[in-house]
Amino acid sequence: MNLFRRNFCLLLFVPLLSLAAQEGPNHQHVGRVLDWTYRHLVVSGRPSAANLEAAKTEPRILFHLAARNLHREAASSDQAGYAPENDLSAGIGESAFVIRKKPPLRRDWSVSLGAGSVAPNNFPAKYSFDINATPDCLNDYVVFALNVAGVTNGQANIVGVNRLYSGPGGICGANPNINWAYNGSTSGGSVLTSPVMSLDGTKIAYVESAAASAIFHVLTLGPSAGTVTKAAAPTANGSCLAASSCLKSVTFSSTATATLASPWVDYQTDKAFVGTDDGKIYKISCVFKCALNSQPAVLWTFNLPVAGTGGAAATPNGPVYDFPSGHLFVGDQLGELWVINAKSAATPTLAAGPVMIGGGGCTAAHPPGRTGTGTDCNASGGSFGIPDSILFDSNSISGRVYAFSGNDGTAGASAVVAQLASDLTGLVRVHVGRGSVGNITTDVDIHSGDFDNKYFDTTPLAAISTSAAQRLARPALLSTGLDSPLTPPWTQLPPALPLAIQRPEIHVLR
């Protein structure tokens, strides 16, 4: 092991990691959040001056760099490799596309979530109390936001589980523990998207979708309370105490729900970005750092300026925000990609787009299902949207956007992965399967892939294909060298097991 290189790398990261430590002389632990946003904003390359500067204002970048480089330098020189980032960050909701021989998977434990489950293609969130210490049975936890209405003294829809490292050979005993279970609804709605966490793990932000409205909530966790089938009611805002639970809420839409747009929180400015199914994006203030009993507030609303006057809505996916540029990246279910100047507190503007990625053969000037475009277009097959949020590599030199769609209209090969520059120029497409066009079913979505560990040096990317034959059995793992620019051919690796099974139980596999 090169001790000098290892110590040098540690010296670079210790000051940055201290920024994430809890304040006060007796609270120097470094917590870590793993929620849906973590894998959608990455940074390629080693800890350059630019990457380290970005890490000062974006904790997701900080922890990507620390996970990858500290373990790389700590690896013994006589080992075949180093602990990869995806192994370190592996947890509930994380995917690591690493092909290696492993013992058969077994279920260590399960916990019933009652009548609820995590909505398809969404994720729970995990908090690790101290990344520099032994896993903590009490303070490490996972929060599950469930697709059912919460009922006080009935079904919970915001559930926290600790003692995660339980089961045979575990360190937390035989079984996990429901640490708290809340009725997180205020309008009888459910949670259809993924939750996000504060950096200290004490607060949860999520969106409730009711009959025709969307409510942004911030839940401060209190003492252990409730069970899955007998939910506790959090303290209402205005009556909250420093040591109590607290639920702050703002209705940001009274006309539409949010079925795909999970909230994104910018930790630097304490602002959130959310979207609703009618093609609107919202910026909300006062998320995690506001004074006790203060309310979140909507700062602005931005209508995606989709072509046409009627027809299908440009339902957005979860927005991805880049703090240095102030750009917000959004895809919609017409197949378009947008970039919004979102830094302003009052006046958002369109920075780039729309660029058509899917669309089923239609264009941004004539989106599928829209009327009043002059020459209205009907898509060839379905699944022409961008259901999952984009992946953004925030490297200051070669920042790239990756988007995934099941149908760009190409006969026989309509499932597509697209790479673009951060201003949406330089579009390169790679077709990764039959997709919807000419398939036995017209509903073949393709969901976002993930970078393998070589991407950060040689830039290959992995994606999940849903071609007709494979869709009935198991998805196929595809990979390519995603150098700049992205070029085919892609090579198919052995079929991969499905990444998740949607059931009303929690399963931890190892």
C-alpha positions as CSV (number, residue, x, y, z in Angstrom):
1,M,0.0,0.0,0.0
2,N,1.3,3.5,-0.8
3,L,0.9,5.1,2.6
4,F,1.7,8.6,1.3
5,R,-1.0,8.5,-1.3
6,R,-3.5,7.1,1.2
7,N,-2.8,9.7,3.8
8,F,-2.8,12.5,1.2
9,C,-6.3,11.4,0.1
10,L,-7.5,11.2,3.7
11,L,-6.2,14.8,4.3
12,L,-8.3,16.0,1.3
13,F,-11.5,14.4,2.5
14,V,-11.4,14.9,6.3
15,P,-12.1,18.7,6.1
16,L,-14.9,18.1,3.7
17,L,-16.4,15.2,5.7
18,S,-16.4,17.4,8.7
19,L,-18.8,19.7,6.9
20,A,-21.3,16.9,7.1
21,A,-20.6,16.2,10.8
22,Q,-23.1,17.2,13.4
23,E,-22.4,20.4,15.2
24,G,-21.0,20.5,18.7
25,P,-17.9,19.1,20.3
26,N,-19.7,15.9,21.4
27,H,-21.3,15.2,18.0
28,Q,-18.5,14.5,15.5
29,H,-20.1,11.6,13.8
30,V,-20.6,11.8,10.1
31,G,-24.0,10.7,9.0
32,R,-24.8,9.6,5.5
33,V,-28.1,9.7,3.5
34,L,-28.9,7.2,0.8
35,D,-32.1,8.1,-0.9
36,W,-33.4,8.1,-4.5
37,T,-31.4,11.2,-5.4
38,Y,-28.0,9.7,-4.6
39,R,-27.6,7.6,-7.8
40,H,-29.0,10.3,-10.1
41,L,-26.2,12.8,-9.4
42,V,-22.7,11.4,-9.7
43,V,-19.3,12.7,-10.5
44,S,-16.7,10.9,-12.6
45,G,-13.0,11.2,-12.2
46,R,-10.6,11.4,-9.2
47,P,-10.9,14.1,-6.5
48,S,-9.7,16.9,-8.7
49,A,-9.7,20.5,-7.4
50,A,-13.0,21.2,-9.3
51,N,-14.7,18.0,-7.9
52,L,-13.6,18.8,-4.4
53,E,-14.9,22.4,-4.8
54,A,-18.2,21.0,-5.9
55,A,-18.3,18.6,-2.9
56,K,-18.3,21.6,-0.6
57,T,-21.9,22.5,-1.7
58,E,-23.3,19.2,-2.8
59,P,-23.1,16.3,-0.2
60,R,-24.1,13.8,-2.8
61,I,-20.8,14.5,-4.7
62,L,-18.8,14.5,-1.4
63,F,-20.0,11.0,-0.5
64,H,-19.5,9.7,-4.0
65,L,-15.9,10.9,-4.0
66,A,-15.3,9.7,-0.4
67,A,-16.8,6.2,-1.1
68,R,-14.8,5.7,-4.2
69,N,-11.4,7.2,-3.5
70,L,-10.9,6.5,0.2
71,H,-11.5,2.8,-0.3
72,R,-9.5,2.8,-3.5
73,E,-6.5,4.2,-1.6
74,A,-7.0,2.0,1.4
75,A,-6.9,-1.2,-0.6
76,S,-3.7,-3.2,-0.3
77,S,-1.5,-3.1,-3.3
78,D,-1.4,-6.9,-3.5
79,Q,-5.2,-7.1,-3.8
80,A,-6.8,-7.7,-7.1
81,G,-9.1,-4.7,-6.7
82,Y,-10.5,-2.2,-4.3
83,A,-13.9,-2.0,-2.6
84,P,-16.1,-0.4,-5.3
85,E,-18.4,2.5,-4.6
86,N,-21.5,0.5,-5.4
87,D,-20.5,-2.1,-2.8
88,L,-20.0,0.5,-0.1
89,S,-23.3,2.3,-0.9
90,A,-25.2,-0.9,-1.4
91,G,-28.4,-0.9,0.7
92,I,-32.1,-0.9,0.3
93,G,-32.9,0.8,-2.9
94,E,-29.3,0.7,-4.2
95,S,-28.2,-1.3,-7.2
96,A,-24.7,-2.5,-7.9
97,F,-24.2,-4.1,-11.3
98,V,-21.1,-6.2,-10.4
99,I,-21.0,-9.7,-12.0
100,R,-19.2,-12.0,-9.5
101,K,-19.8,-15.4,-7.9
102,K,-21.7,-15.1,-4.7
103,P,-23.5,-17.5,-2.4
104,P,-27.2,-18.0,-3.2
105,L,-29.3,-15.1,-1.9
106,R,-31.3,-15.7,1.2
107,R,-33.8,-13.6,3.1
108,D,-32.4,-12.6,6.5
109,W,-35.7,-11.1,7.7
110,S,-38.9,-9.6,6.7
111,V,-41.4,-7.1,8.2
112,S,-45.0,-6.7,7.1
113,L,-46.0,-3.2,5.9
114,G,-49.7,-4.1,6.3
115,A,-51.8,-3.0,3.3
116,G,-49.1,-0.7,1.9
117,S,-46.0,-1.0,-0.2
118,V,-43.4,1.2,-1.8
119,A,-44.9,2.4,-5.2
120,P,-43.4,0.7,-8.3
121,N,-40.0,2.2,-9.4
122,N,-39.6,4.1,-6.2
123,F,-37.3,3.6,-3.3
124,P,-37.1,3.8,0.5
125,A,-34.3,5.9,2.0
126,K,-31.6,4.9,4.5
127,Y,-29.7,6.9,7.1
128,S,-26.4,5.8,8.5
129,F,-25.5,7.5,11.7
130,D,-21.7,7.3,11.4
131,I,-19.9,6.1,8.3
132,N,-16.7,5.9,10.3
133,A,-18.0,3.6,13.0
134,T,-19.6,0.1,13.4
135,P,-23.1,0.0,11.9
136,D,-25.5,1.3,14.5
137,C,-28.4,-0.9,15.5
138,L,-30.5,2.0,17.0
139,N,-29.6,5.0,14.9
140,D,-29.2,3.5,11.4
141,Y,-32.7,3.2,9.9
142,V,-34.7,3.0,6.7
143,V,-37.9,4.9,6.0
144,F,-40.6,3.5,3.8
145,A,-43.2,5.8,2.2
146,L,-46.2,3.7,1.3
147,N,-48.8,3.9,-1.4
148,V,-51.8,3.9,0.9
149,A,-53.6,6.6,2.9
150,G,-52.4,6.9,6.4
151,V,-55.0,6.5,9.2
152,T,-54.4,7.5,12.8
153,N,-54.6,4.4,15.0
154,G,-54.9,2.5,11.7
155,Q,-52.6,1.9,8.7
156,A,-49.4,3.8,8.7
157,N,-47.9,5.2,5.5
158,I,-44.5,6.6,6.8
159,V,-42.6,3.8,8.5
160,G,-39.1,3.7,10.1
161,V,-37.3,0.5,10.7
162,N,-34.0,0.1,12.7
163,R,-32.0,-2.9,13.9
164,L,-31.3,-3.4,10.2
165,Y,-28.4,-5.8,10.6
166,S,-30.4,-8.6,12.2
167,G,-30.9,-12.2,11.4
168,P,-28.4,-15.1,11.3
169,G,-24.9,-13.8,11.8
170,G,-26.2,-10.2,12.3
171,I,-25.2,-7.8,15.1
172,C,-28.7,-6.5,16.0
173,G,-30.4,-9.7,17.2
174,A,-32.9,-11.9,15.5
175,N,-35.3,-9.3,14.1
176,P,-35.5,-5.7,13.0
177,N,-37.7,-3.2,14.8
178,I,-40.5,-0.8,13.7
179,N,-39.1,2.2,15.4
180,W,-41.9,4.6,14.4
181,A,-44.9,4.5,12.2
182,Y,-46.9,7.6,11.4
183,N,-50.1,8.7,9.6
184,G,-48.3,10.9,7.2
185,S,-51.5,12.1,5.4
186,T,-53.4,15.3,5.9
187,S,-55.9,14.9,3.0
188,G,-56.5,11.2,2.9
189,G,-53.9,10.7,0.2
190,S,-51.1,8.2,-0.3
191,V,-47.4,8.6,-1.1
192,L,-46.6,7.5,-4.7
193,T,-43.0,8.8,-4.9
194,S,-39.8,8.4,-3.0
195,P,-39.0,10.2,0.2
196,V,-35.8,12.3,0.9
197,M,-33.9,12.9,4.2
198,S,-32.2,15.7,6.0
199,L,-28.4,15.3,6.3
200,D,-28.8,14.6,10.1
201,G,-31.5,12.0,9.6
202,T,-34.0,13.8,11.8
203,K,-36.5,14.9,9.1
204,I,-38.2,13.3,6.1
205,A,-39.7,15.2,3.1
206,Y,-42.3,13.5,0.9
207,V,-45.3,14.3,-1.3
208,E,-48.9,13.1,-0.6
209,S,-51.1,12.7,-3.6
210,A,-54.8,13.0,-2.8
211,A,-57.9,12.9,-5.1
212,A,-56.8,15.9,-7.2
213,S,-54.1,17.6,-5.2
214,A,-50.5,17.3,-4.1
215,I,-49.1,18.2,-0.6
216,F,-45.5,18.6,0.3
217,H,-44.7,17.4,3.8
218,V,-41.7,17.7,6.1
219,L,-41.9,15.3,9.0
220,T,-39.6,15.8,12.0
221,L,-39.1,12.5,13.8
222,G,-40.0,12.3,17.5
223,P,-39.7,9.5,20.1
224,S,-40.6,6.0,19.0
225,A,-44.3,5.9,18.3
226,G,-46.9,3.8,16.5
227,T,-47.0,0.5,14.7
228,V,-47.7,-0.4,11.1
229,T,-51.3,-1.1,11.9
230,K,-51.8,1.5,14.6
231,A,-50.2,4.6,13.3
232,A,-49.2,7.6,15.5
233,A,-50.3,11.1,14.5
234,P,-47.4,13.5,14.3
235,T,-47.7,16.8,16.2
236,A,-49.3,19.4,14.0
237,N,-47.3,22.4,13.0
238,G,-48.0,25.3,15.4
239,S,-47.9,23.0,18.4
240,C,-44.5,21.4,17.9
241,L,-41.9,21.3,20.6
242,A,-38.2,20.9,20.2
243,A,-38.3,17.2,21.3
244,S,-41.6,16.3,19.7
245,S,-42.5,15.0,16.2
246,C,-43.8,17.7,13.8
247,L,-45.5,17.7,10.5
248,K,-45.2,20.8,8.3
249,S,-47.2,20.9,5.0
250,V,-48.0,23.0,2.0
251,T,-50.5,22.2,-0.7
252,F,-48.6,23.1,-3.9
253,S,-51.3,21.9,-6.3
254,S,-55.0,21.8,-5.9
255,T,-55.6,20.4,-9.4
256,A,-53.2,17.5,-9.9
257,T,-51.4,14.7,-8.2
258,A,-47.7,13.6,-8.3
259,T,-47.2,10.1,-9.5
260,L,-43.7,10.2,-10.9
261,A,-41.9,13.3,-9.6
262,S,-40.2,12.5,-6.3
263,P,-39.0,15.6,-4.6
264,W,-35.4,16.8,-4.9
265,V,-33.9,18.9,-2.0
266,D,-31.0,21.2,-2.5
267,Y,-29.2,21.1,0.8
268,Q,-27.2,24.2,0.2
269,T,-30.2,26.5,-0.2
270,D,-32.8,24.4,1.7
271,K,-35.1,24.4,-1.3
272,A,-37.1,21.6,-2.8
273,F,-38.2,20.9,-6.4
274,V,-41.3,18.9,-7.1
275,G,-43.6,18.3,-10.1
276,T,-47.2,17.4,-10.8
277,D,-48.9,15.3,-13.5
278,D,-50.2,18.3,-15.3
279,G,-46.8,19.3,-16.5
280,K,-45.9,21.8,-13.8
281,I,-42.7,22.2,-11.7
282,Y,-42.6,23.9,-8.3
283,K,-39.9,25.4,-6.1
284,I,-40.6,25.2,-2.3
285,S,-38.7,27.0,0.5
286,C,-38.3,26.1,4.1
287,V,-37.6,22.4,4.0
288,F,-35.2,21.2,6.6
289,K,-33.6,24.3,8.2
290,C,-36.5,26.5,9.1
291,A,-37.5,27.7,12.6
292,L,-39.8,25.6,14.7
293,N,-43.5,25.8,13.7
294,S,-42.7,27.7,10.4
295,Q,-44.3,26.5,7.2
296,P,-42.9,25.6,3.8
297,A,-43.9,28.0,1.0
298,V,-44.2,27.7,-2.8
299,L,-41.8,30.2,-4.4
300,W,-42.7,29.7,-8.0
301,T,-44.5,27.5,-10.5
302,F,-43.1,26.7,-14.0
303,N,-45.3,25.3,-16.8
304,L,-43.3,23.1,-19.2
305,P,-44.0,24.9,-22.5
306,V,-44.9,21.8,-24.5
307,A,-46.1,22.4,-28.1
308,G,-49.8,22.2,-28.8
309,T,-52.9,23.4,-27.0
310,G,-54.4,20.2,-25.6
311,G,-54.3,16.5,-25.4
312,A,-51.7,14.5,-23.4
313,A,-50.0,16.2,-20.5
314,A,-46.2,16.5,-20.2
315,T,-46.2,14.6,-16.9
316,P,-42.7,15.2,-15.4
317,N,-40.4,12.7,-13.7
318,G,-38.4,13.5,-10.6
319,P,-36.3,16.7,-11.2
320,V,-32.5,16.6,-10.8
321,Y,-30.8,19.8,-9.6
322,D,-27.2,20.9,-10.2
323,F,-26.4,23.6,-7.7
324,P,-23.3,25.2,-9.4
325,S,-25.2,25.9,-12.6
326,G,-28.6,26.4,-11.1
327,H,-30.0,24.0,-13.7
328,L,-32.9,21.7,-13.1
329,F,-33.2,18.6,-15.4
330,V,-36.6,17.2,-16.1
331,G,-38.0,14.5,-18.4
332,D,-41.6,14.1,-19.3
333,Q,-44.0,11.3,-20.4
334,L,-44.2,12.7,-23.9
335,G,-40.5,11.7,-24.2
336,E,-39.0,15.2,-23.9
337,L,-36.0,16.5,-21.9
338,W,-35.9,20.0,-20.4
339,V,-33.4,22.2,-18.6
340,I,-34.8,25.0,-16.4
341,N,-32.9,27.9,-14.9
342,A,-34.1,27.3,-11.4
343,K,-31.8,29.3,-9.1
344,S,-34.0,32.4,-9.1
345,A,-36.4,32.7,-6.1
346,A,-39.1,34.2,-8.3
347,T,-38.5,33.9,-12.1
348,P,-37.6,30.5,-13.6
349,T,-36.8,30.4,-17.3
350,L,-36.2,27.7,-19.9
351,A,-32.4,27.1,-20.3
352,A,-32.6,24.3,-22.9
353,G,-35.0,22.0,-24.6
354,P,-37.2,20.4,-25.3
355,V,-35.2,17.6,-26.9
356,M,-37.1,14.6,-27.9
357,I,-35.6,11.4,-26.5
358,G,-38.6,9.0,-26.7
359,G,-41.8,10.2,-28.4
360,G,-42.6,7.1,-30.4
361,G,-41.6,8.7,-33.6
362,C,-43.0,12.1,-32.9
363,T,-41.0,15.3,-32.4
364,A,-40.8,18.1,-29.9
365,A,-42.7,20.3,-32.3
366,H,-45.4,17.7,-32.6
367,P,-45.4,15.7,-29.4
368,P,-47.4,12.4,-29.2
369,G,-51.0,12.9,-28.3
370,R,-50.9,16.7,-28.3
371,T,-53.5,18.6,-30.3
372,G,-53.2,22.0,-31.9
373,T,-49.6,21.5,-33.1
374,G,-50.4,22.0,-36.8
375,T,-49.6,18.4,-37.7
376,D,-50.7,16.3,-34.7
377,C,-48.7,13.2,-34.2
378,N,-49.7,9.8,-32.8
379,A,-46.9,7.7,-31.3
380,S,-46.1,4.3,-32.8
381,G,-46.7,2.1,-29.7
382,G,-46.6,3.1,-26.1
383,S,-44.0,3.7,-23.4
384,F,-42.6,6.7,-25.3
385,G,-42.0,8.7,-22.2
386,I,-39.0,9.1,-19.8
387,P,-40.5,7.5,-16.6
388,D,-37.3,7.6,-14.5
389,S,-35.2,10.7,-13.6
390,I,-32.1,11.4,-15.7
391,L,-28.7,10.5,-14.5
392,F,-26.4,13.5,-14.3
393,D,-22.6,13.3,-14.2
394,S,-21.6,16.6,-12.7
395,N,-17.9,16.5,-13.7
396,S,-17.0,20.1,-14.4
397,I,-15.2,19.2,-17.6
398,S,-17.4,16.6,-19.1
399,G,-20.8,17.0,-17.5
400,R,-23.2,14.6,-19.2
401,V,-26.9,13.8,-19.0
402,Y,-28.3,10.3,-19.5
403,A,-31.9,9.6,-20.3
404,F,-33.8,6.3,-20.9
405,S,-37.0,5.7,-22.9
406,G,-38.8,2.6,-24.2
407,N,-39.8,4.0,-27.6
408,D,-38.2,6.6,-29.8
409,G,-40.1,5.2,-32.9
410,T,-37.3,3.1,-34.4
411,A,-38.8,-0.1,-35.7
412,G,-37.4,-3.2,-34.1
413,A,-35.1,-1.3,-31.7
414,S,-37.0,1.5,-30.1
415,A,-35.7,1.2,-26.5
416,V,-33.1,3.9,-26.2
417,V,-30.4,5.3,-24.0
418,A,-29.4,8.9,-24.8
419,Q,-26.3,10.9,-23.8
420,L,-26.2,14.7,-24.0
421,A,-24.1,17.6,-22.8
422,S,-25.6,19.5,-19.8
423,D,-27.0,22.1,-22.3
424,L,-28.7,19.2,-24.2
425,T,-26.5,19.5,-27.2
426,G,-24.5,16.6,-28.7
427,L,-27.3,14.1,-28.5
428,V,-26.1,10.5,-29.1
429,R,-28.5,7.6,-29.1
430,V,-27.9,3.9,-28.5
431,H,-30.7,1.4,-29.0
432,V,-30.7,-1.3,-26.4
433,G,-33.7,-3.5,-27.3
434,R,-36.9,-3.8,-29.2
435,G,-38.9,-1.5,-27.0
436,S,-42.5,-0.9,-27.8
437,V,-42.5,-0.7,-31.6
438,G,-43.4,-4.0,-33.2
439,N,-43.4,-5.8,-29.8
440,I,-46.0,-8.3,-28.6
441,T,-47.1,-5.6,-26.2
442,T,-47.0,-1.8,-26.7
443,D,-46.2,-1.1,-23.0
444,V,-42.4,-1.8,-22.6
445,D,-40.9,0.9,-20.4
446,I,-37.1,1.0,-20.0
447,H,-35.9,2.2,-16.6
448,S,-32.7,4.0,-15.8
449,G,-29.5,2.0,-15.6
450,D,-26.5,2.5,-13.4
451,F,-22.8,3.1,-13.8
452,D,-20.5,0.2,-13.1
453,N,-17.3,0.9,-11.2
454,K,-15.2,1.3,-14.3
455,Y,-17.3,4.2,-15.5
456,F,-15.4,6.6,-13.3
457,D,-12.2,5.8,-15.2
458,T,-13.3,4.3,-18.5
459,T,-17.0,5.3,-18.6
460,P,-19.1,2.2,-19.3
461,L,-22.7,2.3,-18.3
462,A,-25.2,-0.5,-17.5
463,A,-28.8,-0.4,-18.4
464,I,-31.8,-2.7,-18.1
465,S,-33.3,-3.9,-21.4
466,T,-37.0,-5.0,-21.7
467,S,-37.1,-6.7,-25.0
468,A,-40.1,-9.0,-25.6
469,A,-38.6,-12.4,-24.7
470,Q,-36.6,-11.1,-21.8
471,R,-39.5,-9.0,-20.4
472,L,-41.4,-12.2,-19.7
473,A,-38.6,-13.8,-17.8
474,R,-35.9,-11.5,-16.5
475,P,-34.3,-8.2,-17.7
476,A,-30.9,-8.3,-19.4
477,L,-27.9,-6.4,-18.3
478,L,-26.3,-4.4,-21.0
479,S,-23.1,-2.5,-21.0
480,T,-21.0,-0.4,-23.3
481,G,-18.0,1.8,-23.2
482,L,-19.5,5.3,-22.8
483,D,-16.6,7.3,-23.8
484,S,-17.2,10.8,-25.1
485,P,-19.1,10.6,-27.4
486,L,-21.2,7.5,-26.6
487,T,-20.8,5.0,-29.4
488,P,-22.2,1.5,-30.1
489,P,-21.9,-1.4,-30.1
490,W,-23.4,-2.5,-26.8
491,T,-22.6,-6.0,-25.6
492,Q,-25.1,-8.2,-23.8
493,L,-24.0,-9.7,-20.5
494,P,-25.6,-12.8,-18.9
495,P,-29.2,-12.1,-17.8
496,A,-29.4,-10.3,-14.4
497,L,-31.9,-11.0,-11.7
498,P,-34.7,-8.5,-11.3
499,L,-33.6,-5.6,-9.0
500,A,-36.6,-5.5,-6.9
501,I,-39.9,-7.3,-6.1
502,Q,-42.9,-5.1,-5.2
503,R,-44.6,-6.8,-2.3
504,P,-46.1,-5.6,1.0
505,E,-43.1,-6.9,2.9
506,I,-39.5,-5.7,3.5
507,H,-36.8,-8.2,2.4
508,V,-33.1,-7.8,3.1
509,L,-31.1,-10.1,0.9
510,R,-27.4,-10.9,1.2
